[in-house]
Amino acid sequence: MSRWVGSRGFEVEAIRLDGRALLRVRQYGFLVAYCGSVTEVARHVDLDDLVELIPFPPGTAW
């Protein structure tokens, strides 16, 4: 699933919970909110501050 991080310890992750697609917002590992839309995420985090983390396949040398 997709994951974004920002300053001040925020992390936003796309998850499935009880069959629903949600965005989980955490700060320093603590749950802040489960959001159903990006608009809801923006209430907690500055969206301009987020960057996507892209997982590379194992064994990829950079």
VMD Tcl script that builds the backbone (N, CA, C; Angstrom):
set m [mol new atoms 186]
animate dup $m
set s [atomselect $m all]
$s set {name element resname resid chain x y z} {
  {N N MET 1 A 0.841 -1.185 0.000}
  {CA C MET 1 A 0.000 0.000 0.000}
  {C C MET 1 A 0.885 1.247 0.000}
  {N N SER 2 A 0.299 2.377 -0.328}
  {CA C SER 2 A 1.046 3.630 -0.397}
  {C C SER 2 A 1.271 4.226 0.982}
  {N N ARG 3 A 2.402 4.948 1.087}
  {CA C ARG 3 A 2.757 5.563 2.360}
  {C C ARG 3 A 3.431 6.903 2.098}
  {N N TRP 4 A 3.029 7.916 2.859}
  {CA C TRP 4 A 3.601 9.248 2.751}
  {C C TRP 4 A 4.082 9.693 4.121}
  {N N VAL 5 A 5.163 10.452 4.161}
  {CA C VAL 5 A 5.672 10.978 5.420}
  {C C VAL 5 A 5.871 12.488 5.279}
  {N N GLY 6 A 5.813 13.165 6.431}
  {CA C GLY 6 A 6.010 14.605 6.454}
  {C C GLY 6 A 6.784 15.008 7.690}
  {N N SER 7 A 6.956 16.298 7.830}
  {CA C SER 7 A 7.675 16.798 8.996}
  {C C SER 7 A 6.812 16.616 10.242}
  {N N ARG 8 A 7.405 16.862 11.366}
  {CA C ARG 8 A 6.743 16.741 12.669}
  {C C ARG 8 A 6.245 15.323 12.934}
  {N N GLY 9 A 6.881 14.325 12.291}
  {CA C GLY 9 A 6.585 12.931 12.598}
  {C C GLY 9 A 5.309 12.371 12.010}
  {N N PHE 10 A 4.705 13.055 11.056}
  {CA C PHE 10 A 3.456 12.557 10.478}
  {C C PHE 10 A 3.723 11.483 9.437}
  {N N GLU 11 A 2.822 10.515 9.394}
  {CA C GLU 11 A 2.856 9.434 8.424}
  {C C GLU 11 A 1.420 9.136 8.007}
  {N N VAL 12 A 1.184 9.043 6.698}
  {CA C VAL 12 A -0.139 8.730 6.164}
  {C C VAL 12 A 0.003 7.459 5.339}
  {N N GLU 13 A -0.876 6.497 5.612}
  {CA C GLU 13 A -0.785 5.207 4.944}
  {C C GLU 13 A -2.164 4.763 4.468}
  {N N ALA 14 A -2.229 4.299 3.224}
  {CA C ALA 14 A -3.467 3.748 2.684}
  {C C ALA 14 A -3.621 2.328 3.217}
  {N N ILE 15 A -4.760 2.039 3.842}
  {CA C ILE 15 A -4.995 0.721 4.445}
  {C C ILE 15 A -6.405 0.249 4.124}
  {N N ARG 16 A -6.676 -1.021 4.440}
  {CA C ARG 16 A -8.029 -1.570 4.397}
  {C C ARG 16 A -8.383 -1.953 5.814}
  {N N LEU 17 A -9.536 -1.483 6.273}
  {CA C LEU 17 A -9.998 -1.774 7.623}
  {C C LEU 17 A -11.469 -2.145 7.542}
  {N N ASP 18 A -11.798 -3.344 7.977}
  {CA C ASP 18 A -13.171 -3.852 7.899}
  {C C ASP 18 A -13.738 -3.745 6.484}
  {N N GLY 19 A -12.885 -4.009 5.483}
  {CA C GLY 19 A -13.322 -3.992 4.091}
  {C C GLY 19 A -13.389 -2.615 3.464}
  {N N ARG 20 A -13.058 -1.564 4.222}
  {CA C ARG 20 A -13.109 -0.199 3.693}
  {C C ARG 20 A -11.699 0.315 3.424}
  {N N ALA 21 A -11.540 1.053 2.347}
  {CA C ALA 21 A -10.270 1.702 2.050}
  {C C ALA 21 A -10.210 2.999 2.854}
  {N N LEU 22 A -9.172 3.133 3.685}
  {CA C LEU 22 A -9.029 4.320 4.527}
  {C C LEU 22 A -7.601 4.831 4.468}
  {N N LEU 23 A -7.414 6.049 4.938}
  {CA C LEU 23 A -6.092 6.628 5.109}
  {C C LEU 23 A -5.852 6.755 6.608}
  {N N ARG 24 A -4.791 6.111 7.084}
  {CA C ARG 24 A -4.467 6.163 8.510}
  {C C ARG 24 A -3.419 7.259 8.723}
  {N N VAL 25 A -3.721 8.186 9.614}
  {CA C VAL 25 A -2.792 9.271 9.934}
  {C C VAL 25 A -2.197 8.980 11.306}
  {N N ARG 26 A -0.864 8.940 11.365}
  {CA C ARG 26 A -0.174 8.745 12.634}
  {C C ARG 26 A 0.862 9.856 12.807}
  {N N GLN 27 A 1.149 10.158 14.062}
  {CA C GLN 27 A 2.208 11.105 14.375}
  {C C GLN 27 A 3.098 10.465 15.432}
  {N N TYR 28 A 4.387 10.348 15.107}
  {CA C TYR 28 A 5.358 9.687 15.984}
  {C C TYR 28 A 4.873 8.302 16.414}
  {N N GLY 29 A 4.185 7.590 15.485}
  {CA C GLY 29 A 3.730 6.234 15.747}
  {C C GLY 29 A 2.387 6.123 16.442}
  {N N PHE 30 A 1.820 7.249 16.882}
  {CA C PHE 30 A 0.524 7.232 17.566}
  {C C PHE 30 A -0.594 7.577 16.589}
  {N N LEU 31 A -1.696 6.844 16.665}
  {CA C LEU 31 A -2.829 7.071 15.785}
  {C C LEU 31 A -3.429 8.451 16.023}
  {N N VAL 32 A -3.606 9.192 14.933}
  {CA C VAL 32 A -4.267 10.497 14.980}
  {C C VAL 32 A -5.701 10.360 14.465}
  {N N ALA 33 A -5.863 9.670 13.313}
  {CA C ALA 33 A -7.207 9.540 12.735}
  {C C ALA 33 A -7.216 8.494 11.628}
  {N N TYR 34 A -8.402 7.945 11.393}
  {CA C TYR 34 A -8.687 7.180 10.189}
  {C C TYR 34 A -9.522 8.104 9.318}
  {N N CYS 35 A -9.094 8.325 8.078}
  {CA C CYS 35 A -9.773 9.278 7.202}
  {C C CYS 35 A -10.301 8.573 5.959}
  {N N GLY 36 A -11.478 8.986 5.530}
  {CA C GLY 36 A -12.101 8.419 4.346}
  {C C GLY 36 A -11.783 9.179 3.077}
  {N N SER 37 A -11.131 10.358 3.204}
  {CA C SER 37 A -10.796 11.156 2.029}
  {C C SER 37 A -9.546 11.985 2.301}
  {N N VAL 38 A -8.966 12.500 1.233}
  {CA C VAL 38 A -7.795 13.359 1.353}
  {C C VAL 38 A -8.168 14.668 2.049}
  {N N THR 39 A -9.383 15.126 1.845}
  {CA C THR 39 A -9.858 16.336 2.518}
  {C C THR 39 A -9.812 16.164 4.031}
  {N N GLU 40 A -10.193 14.997 4.497}
  {CA C GLU 40 A -10.130 14.727 5.941}
  {C C GLU 40 A -8.683 14.681 6.422}
  {N N VAL 41 A -7.784 14.126 5.629}
  {CA C VAL 41 A -6.365 14.084 5.995}
  {C C VAL 41 A -5.822 15.504 6.137}
  {N N ALA 42 A -6.244 16.397 5.251}
  {CA C ALA 42 A -5.766 17.783 5.267}
  {C C ALA 42 A -6.138 18.512 6.556}
  {N N ARG 43 A -7.112 18.034 7.292}
  {CA C ARG 43 A -7.462 18.640 8.587}
  {C C ARG 43 A -6.376 18.392 9.625}
  {N N HIS 44 A -5.557 17.368 9.398}
  {CA C HIS 44 A -4.540 16.977 10.374}
  {C C HIS 44 A -3.110 17.272 9.913}
  {N N VAL 45 A -2.899 17.220 8.592}
  {CA C VAL 45 A -1.543 17.307 8.037}
  {C C VAL 45 A -1.526 18.308 6.882}
  {N N ASP 46 A -0.434 19.054 6.762}
  {CA C ASP 46 A -0.239 19.926 5.603}
  {C C ASP 46 A 0.128 19.033 4.418}
  {N N LEU 47 A -0.751 18.921 3.435}
  {CA C LEU 47 A -0.536 18.003 2.316}
  {C C LEU 47 A 0.701 18.370 1.506}
  {N N ASP 48 A 1.040 19.648 1.426}
  {CA C ASP 48 A 2.227 20.082 0.682}
  {C C ASP 48 A 3.515 19.569 1.320}
  {N N ASP 49 A 3.438 19.160 2.553}
  {CA C ASP 49 A 4.608 18.714 3.298}
  {C C ASP 49 A 4.872 17.213 3.120}
  {N N LEU 50 A 3.923 16.485 2.563}
  {CA C LEU 50 A 4.052 15.028 2.456}
  {C C LEU 50 A 4.862 14.613 1.230}
  {N N VAL 51 A 5.674 13.569 1.404}
  {CA C VAL 51 A 6.398 12.947 0.298}
  {C C VAL 51 A 6.108 11.454 0.329}
  {N N GLU 52 A 5.979 10.852 -0.845}
  {CA C GLU 52 A 5.672 9.427 -0.918}
  {C C GLU 52 A 6.947 8.599 -0.760}
  {N N LEU 53 A 6.848 7.558 0.047}
  {CA C LEU 53 A 7.944 6.589 0.175}
  {C C LEU 53 A 7.688 5.474 -0.817}
  {N N ILE 54 A 8.683 5.201 -1.633}
  {CA C ILE 54 A 8.528 4.178 -2.659}
  {C C ILE 54 A 9.397 2.985 -2.283}
  {N N PRO 55 A 8.776 1.838 -2.003}
  {CA C PRO 55 A 9.569 0.653 -1.634}
  {C C PRO 55 A 10.240 0.070 -2.876}
  {N N PHE 56 A 11.529 -0.195 -2.762}
  {CA C PHE 56 A 12.266 -0.828 -3.856}
  {C C PHE 56 A 12.313 -2.332 -3.609}
  {N N PRO 57 A 12.342 -3.129 -4.679}
  {CA C PRO 57 A 12.420 -4.576 -4.517}
  {C C PRO 57 A 13.697 -4.974 -3.784}
  {N N PRO 58 A 13.642 -6.056 -3.031}
  {CA C PRO 58 A 14.862 -6.522 -2.340}
  {C C PRO 58 A 15.975 -6.802 -3.343}
  {N N GLY 59 A 17.184 -6.471 -2.950}
  {CA C GLY 59 A 18.334 -6.735 -3.808}
  {C C GLY 59 A 18.637 -5.638 -4.793}
  {N N THR 60 A 17.830 -4.572 -4.798}
  {CA C THR 60 A 18.089 -3.462 -5.709}
  {C C THR 60 A 19.231 -2.630 -5.138}
  {N N ALA 61 A 20.284 -2.486 -5.905}
  {CA C ALA 61 A 21.430 -1.698 -5.452}
  {C C ALA 61 A 21.347 -0.308 -6.053}
  {N N TRP 62 A 21.354 0.704 -5.206}
  {CA C TRP 62 A 21.332 2.094 -5.684}
  {C C TRP 62 A 22.539 2.769 -5.206}
}
mol reanalyze $m
mol bondsrecalc $m
mol representation Tube
mol addrep $m
